[in-house]
Amino acid sequence: MTELKNTISLENFIINDLKTDEDIKLYLNANLKDYLDGGDFNSFYRALEIAIKAKDSISKFAKKIGMSRTHLYSIFNADKEPKFSTIIKIFHELGYELEIA
């Protein structure tokens, strides 16, 4: 496979585009809506991972919420399904709340 020079992965492109808390909030809201409409929770996990990376490193974030980096990655890779309380912790540490609209 030919390696392209001066390219960036889609994940890194999105991370670089999420510059403000408002950008991250809109991104997470769009992904949550997609999950509610289509049921693809794995895609929503991935959005949480990208939002975390836009704000912090996975290792530092995991420590802040009292979880191992490995456990957090197992959620993002859909190896484990998180408890609702874990999702709430992630949102809270990101600075957001889940609410019913």
Residue frames as a rotation matrix with the C-alpha (Angstrom) as fourth column:
MET 1
0.585 0.811 0.000 0.00
0.811 -0.585 0.000 0.00
0.000 0.000 -1.000 0.00
THR 2
-0.227 -0.639 0.735 1.30
0.606 -0.683 -0.407 3.43
0.763 0.353 0.542 -0.90
GLU 3
-0.073 0.134 -0.988 1.77
0.923 -0.366 -0.118 5.81
-0.378 -0.921 -0.097 1.99
LEU 4
0.455 0.312 0.834 0.39
0.641 -0.764 -0.064 9.26
0.618 0.564 -0.548 1.32
LYS 5
-0.637 -0.708 -0.304 2.47
0.750 -0.476 -0.460 12.17
0.181 -0.521 0.834 2.48
ASN 6
-0.970 0.187 0.156 0.94
-0.218 -0.952 -0.214 15.14
0.108 -0.241 0.964 4.26
THR 7
-0.139 0.958 -0.252 -2.20
-0.063 0.245 0.967 13.25
0.988 0.151 0.026 5.22
ILE 8
-0.765 0.024 0.644 -4.01
-0.640 -0.144 -0.755 13.12
0.074 -0.989 0.126 8.51
SER 9
-0.845 0.500 -0.186 -6.34
0.504 0.863 0.033 10.44
0.178 -0.066 -0.982 9.86
LEU 10
-0.091 0.908 0.410 -10.03
0.218 -0.383 0.898 11.20
0.972 0.171 -0.163 10.12
GLU 11
0.510 0.248 -0.823 -9.80
0.825 0.127 0.550 10.85
0.241 -0.960 -0.140 13.90
ASN 12
-0.396 -0.750 -0.530 -6.99
0.832 -0.537 0.138 13.41
-0.388 -0.387 0.837 14.11
PHE 13
-0.742 0.212 0.635 -8.87
0.316 -0.725 0.612 15.72
0.591 0.655 0.471 11.74
ILE 14
0.344 0.939 -0.015 -11.93
0.385 -0.126 0.914 15.62
0.856 -0.321 -0.405 14.00
ILE 15
0.333 -0.300 -0.894 -9.83
0.936 -0.010 0.352 16.05
-0.115 -0.954 0.277 17.17
ASN 16
-0.726 -0.686 -0.039 -8.08
0.668 -0.717 0.199 19.08
-0.164 0.119 0.979 15.65
ASP 17
-0.528 0.612 0.589 -11.46
0.223 -0.569 0.792 20.52
0.820 0.549 0.163 14.62
LEU 18
0.535 0.719 -0.444 -12.90
0.604 0.042 0.796 20.28
0.591 -0.694 -0.412 18.15
LYS 19
-0.390 -0.815 0.428 -11.30
0.367 -0.564 -0.740 23.45
0.845 -0.131 0.518 19.47
THR 20
-0.615 0.236 0.752 -13.85
-0.656 -0.683 -0.322 24.66
0.438 -0.692 0.574 22.02
ASP 21
-0.858 0.391 0.333 -16.17
-0.038 0.598 -0.800 23.15
-0.512 -0.700 -0.499 24.60
GLU 22
0.069 0.923 -0.378 -19.07
-0.619 -0.258 -0.742 24.22
-0.782 0.285 0.553 22.39
ASP 23
-0.120 -0.205 -0.971 -17.57
-0.945 0.324 0.049 22.31
0.304 0.924 -0.233 19.42
ILE 24
-0.945 -0.288 -0.156 -17.25
-0.219 0.909 -0.355 19.19
0.244 -0.301 -0.922 21.57
LYS 25
-0.560 0.808 0.181 -20.78
-0.192 0.086 -0.978 19.58
-0.806 -0.582 0.107 22.93
LEU 26
0.215 0.646 -0.732 -22.25
-0.888 -0.182 -0.422 19.86
-0.406 0.741 0.535 19.43
TYR 27
-0.410 -0.477 -0.777 -20.20
-0.754 0.657 -0.005 16.84
0.513 0.584 -0.629 18.29
LEU 28
-0.994 0.038 0.104 -21.37
-0.038 0.765 -0.643 14.71
-0.104 -0.643 -0.759 21.21
ASN 29
-0.250 0.966 -0.072 -24.99
-0.425 -0.176 -0.888 15.82
-0.870 -0.191 0.455 20.79
ALA 30
0.118 0.254 -0.960 -24.92
-0.992 0.063 -0.106 14.88
0.033 0.965 0.260 17.10
ASN 31
-0.660 -0.452 -0.600 -23.44
-0.459 0.875 -0.155 11.47
0.595 0.173 -0.785 17.91
LEU 32
-0.861 0.437 0.259 -25.90
-0.079 0.389 -0.918 10.87
-0.502 -0.811 -0.300 20.73
LYS 33
0.063 0.905 -0.421 -28.77
-0.751 -0.235 -0.617 11.70
-0.657 0.355 0.665 18.37
ASP 34
-0.132 -0.185 -0.974 -27.33
-0.878 0.477 0.028 9.28
0.460 0.859 -0.225 15.78
TYR 35
-0.970 -0.227 -0.084 -27.20
-0.154 0.846 -0.511 6.60
0.187 -0.483 -0.856 18.46
LEU 36
-0.547 0.825 0.139 -30.79
-0.208 0.026 -0.978 7.24
-0.811 -0.564 0.158 19.52
ASP 37
0.225 0.628 -0.745 -31.96
-0.891 -0.178 -0.419 7.21
-0.395 0.758 0.520 15.89
GLY 38
0.280 -0.194 -0.940 -29.91
-0.764 0.548 -0.340 4.25
0.581 0.814 0.005 14.68
GLY 39
0.956 0.193 0.219 -28.89
-0.292 0.678 0.675 2.29
-0.018 -0.709 0.705 17.75
ASP 40
0.494 -0.847 -0.197 -25.15
0.388 0.418 -0.821 2.23
0.778 0.329 0.535 16.98
PHE 41
0.995 -0.087 -0.041 -23.77
0.005 -0.373 0.928 2.60
-0.096 -0.924 -0.371 20.49
ASN 42
0.322 -0.938 0.131 -20.23
0.859 0.347 0.377 1.67
-0.399 -0.009 0.917 19.35
SER 43
-0.012 -0.262 0.965 -20.17
0.725 -0.667 -0.172 4.81
0.689 0.697 0.198 17.24
PHE 44
0.782 0.350 0.516 -21.21
-0.086 -0.760 0.644 6.83
0.618 -0.548 -0.564 20.27
TYR 45
0.787 -0.586 -0.195 -18.41
0.438 0.306 0.846 5.26
-0.436 -0.750 0.497 22.37
ARG 46
-0.012 -0.822 0.569 -15.98
0.999 -0.038 -0.033 6.29
0.048 0.568 0.822 19.64
ALA 47
0.306 0.202 0.930 -17.31
0.311 -0.945 0.102 9.85
0.900 0.258 -0.352 19.78
LEU 48
0.999 0.022 0.028 -16.68
-0.021 -0.266 0.964 9.91
0.029 -0.964 -0.265 23.54
GLU 49
0.397 -0.916 0.050 -13.11
0.794 0.370 0.482 8.77
-0.460 -0.152 0.875 22.94
ILE 50
-0.112 -0.416 0.902 -12.54
0.843 -0.520 -0.135 11.49
0.525 0.746 0.410 20.36
ALA 51
0.670 0.423 0.610 -14.06
0.052 -0.847 0.530 14.13
0.740 -0.323 -0.589 22.66
ILE 52
0.897 -0.398 -0.191 -11.76
0.256 0.118 0.959 13.04
-0.359 -0.910 0.208 25.48
LYS 53
0.068 -0.930 0.361 -8.72
0.962 0.157 0.224 13.17
-0.265 0.332 0.905 23.20
ALA 54
0.194 0.062 0.979 -9.72
0.570 -0.820 -0.061 16.68
0.799 0.569 -0.194 22.11
LYS 55
0.808 0.203 0.552 -9.54
-0.280 -0.692 0.665 17.80
0.518 -0.692 -0.503 25.76
ASP 56
0.353 -0.606 0.713 -6.93
-0.852 0.107 0.513 15.55
-0.387 -0.789 -0.478 27.37
SER 57
-0.597 -0.516 -0.615 -5.02
-0.675 0.737 0.038 12.30
0.433 0.438 -0.788 27.06
ILE 58
0.336 0.724 -0.602 -6.85
-0.252 0.685 0.683 9.04
0.907 -0.078 0.413 27.69
SER 59
-0.244 -0.524 -0.816 -4.45
0.643 0.542 -0.540 8.18
0.726 -0.657 0.205 30.53
LYS 60
-0.981 -0.140 0.132 -4.96
0.014 -0.735 -0.678 11.45
0.192 -0.664 0.723 32.39
PHE 61
-0.300 0.947 0.113 -8.70
-0.785 -0.312 0.534 11.36
0.542 0.072 0.838 31.82
ALA 62
0.194 0.338 -0.921 -8.97
0.112 0.925 0.363 7.78
0.975 -0.174 0.141 33.09
LYS 63
-0.657 -0.501 -0.563 -7.17
0.621 0.062 -0.781 8.76
0.427 -0.863 0.271 36.30
LYS 64
-0.875 0.341 0.345 -9.52
-0.420 -0.887 -0.189 11.72
0.242 -0.310 0.919 36.78
ILE 65
0.103 0.993 -0.049 -12.57
-0.849 0.113 0.516 9.44
0.518 -0.011 0.855 36.70
GLY 66
-0.066 -0.202 0.977 -10.94
-0.874 0.485 0.042 6.69
-0.482 -0.851 -0.209 38.77
MET 67
0.893 0.353 0.281 -10.59
-0.149 0.819 -0.554 4.15
-0.425 0.453 0.784 36.00
SER 68
-0.089 -0.949 0.304 -7.66
0.242 0.275 0.930 2.43
-0.966 0.157 0.205 34.35
ARG 69
-0.302 -0.136 -0.944 -6.65
-0.793 -0.514 0.328 3.47
-0.530 0.847 0.047 30.86
THR 70
-0.989 -0.124 -0.075 -7.02
-0.145 0.853 0.502 -0.15
0.002 0.507 -0.862 29.78
HIS 71
-0.476 0.879 0.029 -10.60
0.652 0.376 -0.658 -0.31
-0.589 -0.295 -0.752 31.04
LEU 72
0.079 0.487 -0.870 -11.49
-0.249 -0.835 -0.490 2.94
-0.965 0.256 0.055 29.29
TYR 73
-0.569 -0.352 -0.743 -10.01
-0.794 0.003 0.607 1.67
-0.211 0.936 -0.281 26.02
SER 74
-0.944 0.260 0.201 -11.94
0.280 0.957 0.073 -1.59
-0.173 0.126 -0.977 26.40
ILE 75
-0.012 0.956 -0.293 -15.12
0.372 -0.267 -0.889 0.50
-0.928 -0.120 -0.352 26.44
PHE 76
0.079 -0.003 -0.997 -14.08
-0.671 -0.740 -0.051 2.47
-0.737 0.673 -0.060 23.36
ASN 77
-0.776 -0.424 -0.467 -13.18
-0.631 0.525 0.572 -0.73
0.003 0.738 -0.675 21.53
ALA 78
0.189 0.974 -0.123 -16.59
-0.917 0.220 0.334 -2.22
0.352 0.050 0.935 22.47
ASP 79
-0.552 -0.420 -0.720 -14.90
-0.098 0.890 -0.445 -5.03
0.828 -0.175 -0.533 24.40
LYS 80
-0.707 0.364 -0.607 -16.91
0.697 0.213 -0.685 -4.02
-0.120 -0.907 -0.404 27.47
GLU 81
0.004 0.770 0.638 -20.21
0.480 -0.561 0.674 -2.26
0.877 0.304 -0.372 27.79
PRO 82
-0.873 -0.432 0.225 -20.03
0.041 -0.526 -0.850 0.54
0.486 -0.732 0.477 30.35
LYS 83
-0.288 0.758 -0.585 -22.41
0.934 0.087 -0.348 1.05
-0.213 -0.646 -0.733 33.18
PHE 84
0.497 0.560 0.663 -24.64
0.656 -0.742 0.135 4.08
0.568 0.368 -0.736 32.87
SER 85
0.889 -0.189 -0.417 -22.79
0.252 -0.560 0.790 5.57
-0.383 -0.807 -0.450 35.84
THR 86
-0.123 -0.978 0.168 -19.55
0.698 0.035 0.715 5.37
-0.706 0.206 0.678 33.84
ILE 87
-0.154 0.160 0.975 -21.09
0.889 -0.408 0.208 7.31
0.431 0.899 -0.079 30.97
ILE 88
0.862 0.498 0.092 -22.30
0.386 -0.765 0.516 9.93
0.327 -0.410 -0.852 33.46
LYS 89
0.508 -0.761 -0.404 -18.77
0.423 -0.189 0.886 10.16
-0.751 -0.621 0.226 34.97
ILE 90
-0.370 -0.659 0.655 -17.30
0.893 -0.058 0.446 10.68
-0.255 0.750 0.610 31.51
PHE 91
0.205 0.529 0.823 -19.81
0.697 -0.669 0.256 13.41
0.687 0.521 -0.507 30.65
HIS 92
0.937 0.169 -0.304 -19.34
0.345 -0.572 0.744 15.07
-0.048 -0.802 -0.595 34.03
GLU 93
0.180 -0.956 -0.230 -15.55
0.549 -0.097 0.830 15.13
-0.816 -0.275 0.508 33.71
LEU 94
-0.418 -0.261 0.870 -15.86
0.899 -0.254 0.356 16.52
0.128 0.931 0.340 30.17
GLY 95
-0.936 0.071 -0.346 -17.99
0.065 -0.929 -0.365 19.28
-0.347 -0.363 0.865 31.70
TYR 96
-0.611 0.759 -0.224 -21.36
-0.544 -0.198 0.816 18.23
0.575 0.620 0.533 30.31
GLU 97
-0.606 0.535 0.588 -24.60
-0.418 0.414 -0.808 16.83
-0.676 -0.736 -0.027 31.68
LEU 98
-0.868 0.496 0.036 -27.11
0.333 0.527 0.782 14.45
0.369 0.691 -0.622 30.19
GLU 99
-0.691 0.714 -0.111 -30.62
-0.281 -0.407 -0.869 15.78
-0.666 -0.570 0.482 30.33
ILE 100
-0.404 0.676 0.616 -33.99
0.843 0.536 -0.035 14.90
-0.354 0.506 -0.787 28.95
ALA 101
-0.925 0.023 -0.380 -35.21
-0.144 -0.945 0.292 17.48
-0.353 0.325 0.877 26.47
